[in-house]
Amino acid sequence: MHTDYRSRLDEAKSLPDIFERVKSLVLKSMSKSRGGLMLGMANLGNNPQGYFGGFFTTGSNVIVLNKIPLQRIMETRPELYKPYVFHVLLHEYIHSLGYLDEADVKQKVYKITKEALGEEHLATQIAADAKVFIKDLAYPGVSWKPEDEGLELVAGFDRSSVSYIS
């Protein structure tokens, strides 16, 4: 199974592609899914002590990713981009399925990622301890929170919720 999910993640070309991998994996490992989700990209600020990758608001249908860690990754270690996005989307998608306890979700994310991608995969390492990667995710020595997050929705994010009219 490692090779299949690894290669599928490696082949992903976009955020919606990565999300399709996440949904497929959750369906296989937890037998749960949901459609109709949207992805918002926003500047949620930077905090090297209290890393903030994204969030899902209960009762909504929007997963929000913080653009700042993505920007930082491209400057420090671009090879972390897909594993990191996979990790955050998996975490927030599990929240969207009704799992609200943070420790429980972290444990589920680690277990699912390790089983699918293997212990040595960067996504598994991030799931085991994201703090190890903080220098690649947050700008050091400075914290800020923007006045305007500038939420942008990603087009075509949740492909399973697209309806076709012919």
GUDO-470019 format. One line per field, with one value per residue: chain; residue number from 1; x, y, z of N, C-alpha, C, CB in turn; residue in one letter. Coordinates in steps of 0.02 Angstrom, whole numbers, plus 50000, padded with zeros to 5 digits. Atoms other than C-alpha are relative to their C-alpha. Glycine has a CB too. Layout:
<sites>
chaine = A,...
num = NUM,...
n_X = X,...
n_Y = Y,...
n_Z = Z,...
ca_X = X,...
ca_Y = Y,...
ca_Z = Z,...
c_X = X,...
c_Y = Y,...
c_Z = Z,...
cb_X = X,...
cb_Y = Y,...
cb_Z = Z,...
residu = A,...
</sites>
This chain:
<sites>
chaine = A,A,A,A,A,A,A,A,A,A,A,A,A,A,A,A,A,A,A,A,A,A,A,A,A,A,A,A,A,A,A,A,A,A,A,A,A,A,A,A,A,A,A,A,A,A,A,A,A,A,A,A,A,A,A,A,A,A,A,A,A,A,A,A,A,A,A,A,A,A,A,A,A,A,A,A,A,A,A,A,A,A,A,A,A,A,A,A,A,A,A,A,A,A,A,A,A,A,A,A,A,A,A,A,A,A,A,A,A,A,A,A,A,A,A,A,A,A,A,A,A,A,A,A,A,A,A,A,A,A,A,A,A,A,A,A,A,A,A,A,A,A,A,A,A,A,A,A,A,A,A,A,A,A,A,A,A,A,A,A,A,A,A,A,A,A
num = 1,2,3,4,5,6,7,8,9,10,11,12,13,14,15,16,17,18,19,20,21,22,23,24,25,26,27,28,29,30,31,32,33,34,35,36,37,38,39,40,41,42,43,44,45,46,47,48,49,50,51,52,53,54,55,56,57,58,59,60,61,62,63,64,65,66,67,68,69,70,71,72,73,74,75,76,77,78,79,80,81,82,83,84,85,86,87,88,89,90,91,92,93,94,95,96,97,98,99,100,101,102,103,104,105,106,107,108,109,110,111,112,113,114,115,116,117,118,119,120,121,122,123,124,125,126,127,128,129,130,131,132,133,134,135,136,137,138,139,140,141,142,143,144,145,146,147,148,149,150,151,152,153,154,155,156,157,158,159,160,161,162,163,164,165,166
n_X = 50041,49957,49979,50057,50018,49942,49996,50058,49986,49947,50029,50049,49976,50036,50033,50056,49972,49978,50061,50030,49961,50021,50067,49996,49967,50046,50054,49972,49979,50051,50067,50040,49986,50050,49988,50022,49953,49963,49936,49982,49930,50001,49942,50020,49946,49941,49985,49953,50012,50067,50010,50070,50001,50066,50054,50066,50049,50055,50063,49988,49976,49938,49935,49958,49928,49959,49954,49932,49956,49989,49951,49937,49976,49971,49935,49953,49997,50057,50020,50049,50064,50054,50011,50030,50069,50035,50009,50049,50066,50024,50020,50061,50054,50025,50043,50063,50041,50032,49952,49983,49946,49936,49953,50027,49989,49928,49984,50028,49960,49936,50011,50019,49943,49948,50022,50005,49940,49940,49970,49948,50027,50003,50067,50004,49958,50037,50055,49971,49981,49993,49952,49935,49997,50023,49956,50020,50072,50014,49943,49975,49992,50050,50070,50046,50068,50022,50066,50045,49973,50005,50021,50011,50022,49966,50049,49998,49966,50031,50027,50057,50062,50015,50054,49994,50063,49988
n_Y = 49940,49941,49977,49973,49933,49956,49979,49958,49934,49971,49981,49945,49938,49941,50010,50048,50068,50024,50013,50062,50053,50000,50029,50070,50034,50000,50048,50067,50016,49985,50012,49939,49948,49948,49958,49931,49957,49950,49984,49929,49984,49936,49981,50006,49974,50039,50006,50056,50039,50030,50016,50000,50020,49995,50016,50015,49978,50047,49976,49967,50045,49970,50011,49942,50011,49940,49993,49983,50059,50022,49953,50014,50064,49990,49965,50040,50070,50012,50071,50008,49971,50050,50034,49953,49988,50063,50005,49951,50017,50061,49979,49959,50041,50042,49956,49987,50061,49998,50014,49933,50002,49988,50056,50056,49988,50007,50071,50030,49976,50036,50071,50006,49981,50051,50061,49988,49974,50028,49963,49953,49947,49934,49988,50038,49964,49939,50023,50022,49941,49943,49951,50013,49965,49931,49952,50002,49983,49933,49955,49999,49939,49947,50021,49949,50019,49947,49971,50030,50065,50005,50068,50014,50068,50037,50027,50071,50034,50064,50023,50045,49961,49965,50031,49987,49990,50012
n_Z = 50000,49997,50066,50036,49974,50010,50070,50014,49972,50042,50065,49991,50030,49973,49936,50007,50010,49935,49960,50024,49968,49930,49994,50017,49944,49943,50016,49993,49932,49949,50030,49993,50049,50007,50059,49994,49964,50037,49970,50000,49986,49965,49962,49930,49959,49986,49929,49993,49939,50002,50071,50018,50070,50030,49953,50025,49952,49994,50028,50064,50052,50025,49969,50014,49994,49991,50056,49976,50001,50069,50026,49966,50025,50066,49990,49960,50021,50045,49999,49947,50019,50005,49936,49952,50019,49987,49927,49975,50028,49967,49932,50002,50028,49945,49960,50036,49993,49934,49946,49976,49951,50035,49988,50037,50071,50012,49998,50061,50057,49998,50016,50070,50042,49993,50035,50072,50032,49969,49944,50019,50044,49969,49972,49937,49953,49980,49957,49936,49961,50045,49971,50029,50064,49990,50035,50070,50005,49973,50000,49932,49960,50011,50001,50022,50020,50045,49988,50049,50020,50073,50018,50070,50009,50053,50048,50014,49945,49982,50065,49992,49989,50063,50038,50072,50035,50071
ca_X = 50000,50144,50201,50027,49985,50162,50160,49984,50037,50196,50091,49970,49984,49867,49781,49622,49730,49806,49633,49569,49711,49661,49478,49518,49632,49505,49368,49481,49545,49395,49250,49192,49176,49088,49070,49035,49191,49279,49458,49501,49678,49711,49850,49824,49987,50147,50186,50346,50291,50109,50116,49948,49928,49742,49572,49398,49251,49122,48958,49040,49098,49263,49437,49556,49742,49866,49964,50114,50182,50161,50260,50394,50408,50440,50584,50661,50617,50503,50502,50394,50253,50149,50180,50136,49978,49927,49952,49851,49710,49699,49692,49558,49458,49448,49384,49253,49191,49141,49298,49328,49454,49624,49727,49613,49627,49817,49826,49712,49813,49976,49907,49827,49980,50102,49998,49978,50147,50268,50365,50502,50388,50394,50205,50221,50364,50260,50113,50228,50294,50264,50374,50527,50485,50440,50592,50525,50344,50357,50468,50583,50578,50423,50238,50102,49917,49852,49706,49631,49658,49608,49516,49525,49427,49516,49416,49370,49428,49305,49277,49152,49030,49033,48872,48872,48732,48721
ca_Y = 50000,50120,50128,50159,50306,50375,50376,50448,50589,50618,50629,50757,50921,51034,51060,50974,50825,50810,50822,50681,50573,50623,50580,50414,50366,50416,50318,50165,50178,50249,50205,50385,50527,50689,50800,50982,51051,51207,51258,51435,51502,51643,51737,51678,51754,51682,51616,51512,51459,51419,51354,51374,51275,51282,51256,51189,51274,51150,51168,51246,51172,51267,51205,51353,51335,51464,51529,51581,51405,51362,51517,51476,51295,51354,51462,51329,51151,51138,50947,50971,51054,50901,50805,50960,51000,50817,50821,50980,50930,50757,50835,50961,50836,50719,50867,50897,50718,50764,50719,50871,50814,50879,50739,50607,50685,50698,50514,50465,50570,50489,50312,50336,50423,50294,50149,50230,50310,50223,50280,50371,50477,50664,50670,50537,50632,50792,50695,50624,50795,50951,51052,50968,51060,51229,51316,51264,51312,51478,51629,51630,51761,51854,51834,51928,51918,52012,52132,52057,51872,51891,51724,51656,51501,51369,51326,51144,51088,50949,50860,50736,50878,50942,50913,50902,50968,50899
ca_Z = 50000,50036,49856,49786,49901,49891,49702,49697,49813,49711,49552,49626,49532,49632,49798,49733,49676,49850,49929,49818,49888,50065,50038,49957,50101,50234,50146,50140,50319,50412,50295,50306,50182,50150,49999,49970,50052,49995,50022,50072,50069,50192,50275,50453,50512,50579,50752,50775,50951,50910,50731,50642,50480,50451,50527,50499,50583,50646,50553,50401,50237,50221,50263,50277,50245,50306,50156,50264,50298,50113,50067,50196,50135,49957,50024,50137,50083,49930,49947,50103,50006,49959,50121,50222,50124,50133,50322,50352,50233,50312,50486,50440,50336,50487,50589,50453,50480,50658,50755,50864,50994,50939,51020,50943,50770,50783,50830,50685,50562,50619,50610,50439,50367,50435,50367,50196,50167,50286,50439,50343,50231,50264,50291,50427,50508,50508,50584,50718,50770,50667,50787,50712,50550,50627,50551,50380,50419,50512,50496,50648,50785,50729,50761,50671,50637,50486,50498,50340,50308,50125,50108,49931,49881,49776,49620,49592,49763,49808,49643,49714,49747,49567,49474,49285,49178,49002
c_X = 50043,50015,49943,49984,50058,50001,49940,50009,50054,49973,49950,50029,49970,49972,49940,50024,50020,49939,49965,50037,49979,49932,49999,50029,49954,49943,50025,50015,49947,49929,49954,50019,49947,50019,49980,50047,50033,50066,50011,50073,49999,50067,49979,50056,50055,50011,50047,49989,49933,49979,49926,49993,49934,49947,49937,49952,49941,49936,50009,50018,50065,50059,50043,50072,50035,50051,50072,50045,50016,50054,50069,50031,50034,50068,50052,50008,49940,49975,49949,49929,49944,49989,49966,49926,49957,49984,49944,49930,49971,49975,49933,49941,49971,49958,49932,49952,49969,50046,50029,50058,50067,50049,49978,50014,50074,50020,49975,50042,50067,49991,49984,50059,50055,49982,50002,50067,50065,50030,50047,49975,49996,49932,49992,50042,49967,49944,50027,50018,50014,50051,50071,50010,49985,50043,49984,49928,49985,50063,50024,49998,49949,49930,49958,49933,49975,49932,49948,50032,49999,49984,49987,49979,50036,49947,50009,50030,49972,49964,49939,49935,49980,49943,50006,49931,50014,49939
c_Y = 50063,50029,50033,50071,50049,50026,50044,50070,50036,50027,50057,50065,50063,49984,49953,49928,49970,49983,49936,49940,49993,49966,49926,49960,49996,49951,49929,49983,50010,49984,50059,50049,50054,50041,50072,50046,50049,50012,50075,50007,50069,50012,50001,50023,49949,49999,49940,49958,49964,49989,49991,49985,50008,49987,49981,50023,49952,50032,50037,49948,50027,49979,50060,49981,50067,50003,50011,49939,49975,50043,49985,49934,50009,50036,49956,49929,49983,49927,49986,50020,49948,49962,50045,50013,49938,49994,50047,49984,49938,50018,50036,49961,49954,50042,50009,49940,49995,49982,50066,50001,50002,49942,49938,50007,49993,49927,49964,50019,49962,49928,49990,50015,49947,49937,50010,50016,49972,50048,50056,50057,50067,50015,49965,50035,50064,49980,49979,50059,50059,50051,49991,50041,50074,50051,50003,50023,50071,50041,50008,50070,50054,49968,50058,49969,50056,50028,49970,49936,49990,49929,49994,49927,49968,49968,49925,49957,49930,49974,49955,50038,50038,49964,50022,50006,49989,50015
c_Z = 50000,49931,49963,50024,49992,49928,49982,50029,49959,49935,50005,49974,50032,50069,49994,49989,50067,50043,49978,50031,50073,50007,49986,50058,50060,49988,50010,50073,50053,49977,50010,49945,50006,49939,50015,50038,49953,50036,49993,50018,50032,50034,50073,50047,50011,50076,50010,50063,49997,49929,49984,49925,49965,50052,49961,50054,49999,49974,49934,49947,49970,50044,49980,50012,50008,49944,50024,50004,49930,49967,50029,49974,49932,50004,50034,49974,49957,50000,50056,49979,49998,50065,50052,49984,50013,50075,50025,49973,50033,50070,49999,49971,50054,50048,49966,50004,50070,50057,50024,50049,49965,50009,49961,49925,49984,49998,49937,49939,49998,49978,49926,49954,50002,49962,49924,49968,50030,50051,49977,49955,50037,50031,50067,50054,50025,50048,50069,50044,49953,50026,49973,49936,50006,49963,49925,49989,50022,49995,50072,50032,49990,49999,49974,49982,49956,50019,49953,49975,49925,49977,49926,49994,49941,49956,49992,50054,50013,49939,50007,50009,49937,49966,49927,49969,49926,49959
cb_X = 49953,50066,50027,49939,49979,50065,50002,49936,50022,50055,49967,49979,49984,49944,49978,49956,50061,50045,49952,50003,50076,49997,49952,50043,50065,49973,49975,50065,50060,50005,49968,50011,50003,49995,49962,49935,50053,49959,50058,49956,50045,49943,50029,49982,49974,50062,49935,50069,50002,49950,50039,49967,50021,49993,49986,49991,49977,49992,49967,50056,49946,49994,50033,49979,50028,50035,49979,49996,49969,49935,49979,49988,49942,49952,49989,49976,50003,50018,50061,50020,50006,50015,50065,50039,49996,50044,50065,50020,50005,50056,50055,50011,50026,50059,50034,50014,50042,49944,50058,49940,49994,50031,50004,49924,49975,50040,49969,49927,50013,50030,49942,49941,50028,50012,49930,49951,50001,50051,50037,50055,49930,50017,49945,50023,50068,49970,49963,50063,50063,49932,50001,50008,49951,49998,50075,50009,49960,49975,49981,50071,50064,50015,49975,50029,49952,49998,50002,49986,49962,50065,49939,50064,49923,50049,50006,50036,49996,49951,50053,50011,50009,50061,49930,50041,49969,50022
cb_Y = 50000,49984,49941,49955,49996,49964,49939,49967,49994,49949,49940,50006,49999,50021,50067,50020,50002,50052,50059,49996,50014,50072,50036,49990,50035,50071,50010,49994,50041,50072,49937,50032,49972,50044,49974,50001,49958,50067,49960,50039,49998,50002,50070,49928,50023,50028,49993,50026,50046,50043,49937,50068,49930,49951,50059,49923,50072,49977,50046,50054,49990,50076,49931,50062,49961,49999,50059,50034,49944,50003,50073,49995,49949,50040,50063,49998,49953,50019,49955,50041,50034,49950,49974,50066,50021,49940,50015,50072,49990,49947,50045,50064,49958,49966,50069,50016,49938,49954,49951,50031,49936,50064,49984,49993,50071,50037,49967,50022,50076,50004,49972,50048,50068,49983,49981,50056,50074,49983,49952,49964,49980,50055,49977,49927,50016,50036,49942,49956,49985,50035,49994,49924,49968,50017,49981,49931,49952,49996,50070,49974,50027,50037,49978,50039,49988,49974,50077,50049,49944,50021,49980,50014,49997,49946,50036,49988,50041,50008,49963,49955,50048,50003,50020,49945,50071,49927
cb_Z = 50060,50036,49959,50009,50073,50016,49953,50030,50074,49987,49969,50075,49926,49951,50030,49941,49953,50037,49994,49923,49994,50028,49952,49936,50018,50013,49928,49959,50017,50021,50031,50070,49927,50064,49939,50032,50035,49993,49966,50050,49935,50052,49977,50016,50066,49963,50043,49999,50061,50036,49981,50018,49995,49940,50046,49983,49984,50073,50050,50006,49946,49998,49977,50044,49938,50071,49957,50068,50041,49959,50016,50076,49994,49956,50041,50073,50062,49930,50008,50061,49931,49944,50028,50000,49925,49977,50036,49980,49924,50004,50031,49959,49941,50037,50010,49927,49986,50000,49975,50032,50044,50026,50076,50013,49980,50055,50063,49990,50005,50071,50043,49983,50023,50075,50023,49986,50006,49948,50045,49965,49973,49949,49951,49990,49968,49937,49967,49988,50043,49991,50075,49985,49952,50074,50010,49972,50041,50073,49969,50001,49986,49933,50071,49941,50063,49929,49991,49940,50034,49969,50040,49957,49989,50030,49932,49938,50063,50060,49963,50059,50058,49954,50029,49965,50013,49989
residu = M,H,T,D,Y,R,S,R,L,D,E,A,K,S,L,P,D,I,F,E,R,V,K,S,L,V,L,K,S,M,S,K,S,R,G,G,L,M,L,G,M,A,N,L,G,N,N,P,Q,G,Y,F,G,G,F,F,T,T,G,S,N,V,I,V,L,N,K,I,P,L,Q,R,I,M,E,T,R,P,E,L,Y,K,P,Y,V,F,H,V,L,L,H,E,Y,I,H,S,L,G,Y,L,D,E,A,D,V,K,Q,K,V,Y,K,I,T,K,E,A,L,G,E,E,H,L,A,T,Q,I,A,A,D,A,K,V,F,I,K,D,L,A,Y,P,G,V,S,W,K,P,E,D,E,G,L,E,L,V,A,G,F,D,R,S,S,V,S,Y,I,S
</sites>
